[in-house]
């Protein structure tokens, strides 16, 4: 049974930090590209960050560059999104995605709310 389970979301003040985790099971995690997306109410889902199979290549949306860091630990079948300098506009549901060829899996999302 394939599963992607996000965790680590919550309420944080502007300028604060959160670390999201994405725990994978049921497939060979180390052969899948990983990405984090987010979707705010009334908005389209947007790509936040991506990381290659080995972790050697990372990409970021312009809106999070310099503040967010994506990483993965293939030994732990997990991906992470370290979010620093959070802003109210970062408030969204955050999703992780694993894909390889025609195989494409999504997590259920974790809410991040940035508010004072």
Residue, then its C-alpha position, 0 to 999 in steps of 0.5 A: x500500500x503506497x502512502x505519503x504522510x506529511x507532518x509538521x504543519x501548524x500555526x506559527x508567527x511571521x518570521x518563524x520556522x517550521x519543518x515539514x516531513x513526508x514519510x513514504x512507504x509502499x514503494x522504492x522511495x530512492x527512485x522517485x523525484x520528490x516535490x513539495x506543493x502548496x495550495x491556499x484557499x481559492x488559489x491553484x496548487x503551486x510548486x514550492x520545491x523539488x529534489x532529485x533522486x540523489x538529492x544533488x539537484x534542488x529547485x525552488x519557486x522564486x517566492x521561497x528561495x533563500x527561505x525554504x530548503x528541501x532535503x531527503x533521506x533515502x535511508x529513512x524514506x523521507x523528504x523534508x521542507x525546512x521553512x524559515x522566515x515564514x510570511x503570512x502569504x506562506x499560509x497554505x496546505x502543503x503537499x508532498x509528491x513522489x513521481x517516477x515515470x508514470x507513477x505519481x503519488x501524493x500525500x494528504x497535505x498538512x496545514x501551515x498557518x502563518x499569523x500573529 
